[in-house]
C-alpha cells in the first residue's frame, strides 16, 4: 500500500523524469539519424597490420569536416565508417584520410550507398511499426480485461498501459540523445528502433503482470476498495517484476561490456529502457488506475449531489 498512498509523489517523479528526457529531444534537434533513415554510405575498412585506436581514427575523420561521420570497430582488425553519400572523389578522399596519407595499410572490404528515398521510406516504416505496436497493445488489453469493467472500464487499462509505454520510450530516447551529444557517438538507426520495440514488448509484459493480478483480485473480491486491491496486487508482484528485470539487465550489461562495438548502443538503450519500464509498471501504471477510479467516483458523487 506504500506505493498507492504516495502515488502523487511518484506521479511528480515520473513527470520530472519525462520532462528531463524531453529536454534534450527539443534542444538537440535535429537528431543524428543513421544513414538507414537519411541515406548515405557505409564503408568497412580492414587494417591488416593492426587497426588504429578509435580516437586516432576519429581525429583523422574530423579533418574531413563532414557532419555525422561515425566509426565503429568491427571484428579484430576493422572499422565500419558511416557518412553522407559520397562521390567517387570523396570516397578516395575518405580512404586517403583513413590510411593517413598511405602510411597505414587499408583494405576496402565493403562500400554500400543508401539513397535518401529509401532512407525516408525506412524512417516512415519504423514510425508506423511503433504506432502499430502501441495500437495493438491497447486493443489486446481492452479485450483481455473485457470481463473486468468495474469500477473502471477495460479500455482504461489499455490507455494507462500506453501512458506507461510513452514514458518508457521518451526516457531512454532522451537519455540516448543526451549521451550522444555530450559523451558518445550515437545515431538513431535500425538497431535503436529495434531496441525501442523490444522495450515496448518488455514493458507492457511487466505492466500486464500487475494488471492481471489486479483483475484476479477483483474477481475474488478479497478487498472491497479498489485502491486496496491494486495496492495488494502490486505487493504480490513487485518482487517478481524486480527479479525478472534484474536478470534481464544482467544479460544486457554483459552484452554491453563484453559484446562487440556495434551492439553497445543497442545494449545501452535496452538497459535504460528496462529500468524505466520496471519503474513505470510498478510506480506509474497501477497508481494511475487508482487515480482514475478516484476521479470517476468523485465525478459520479458530484452528479448525485446535483440531482
ABEGO torsion letter per residue (X at the ends): XAAAAAAAAAAAAAAAAAAAAAAAAAAAOBBBBBAAAAEEBBBBBBBAAEBBBAAAAAAAAAAAGBBGBBBBBBEAABBBBBBBBBBAAAAAAAAAAAAGGGABBBBBABBBBBBAAAAAAAAAAAAAAAAAAAAAAAAAAAAAAAABAOABBAAAAAAAAAAAAAAAAAAAAAAAAAAAAAABBBBBBAAAAAAAAAAAAAAAAAAAAAAAAAAAAAAAGABABAAAAAAAAAAAAAAAAAAAAAAAAAAAAAAAAABBAAAAAAAAAAAAAAAAAAAAAAAAAAAAAAAAAAAAAAAAAAAAAAX
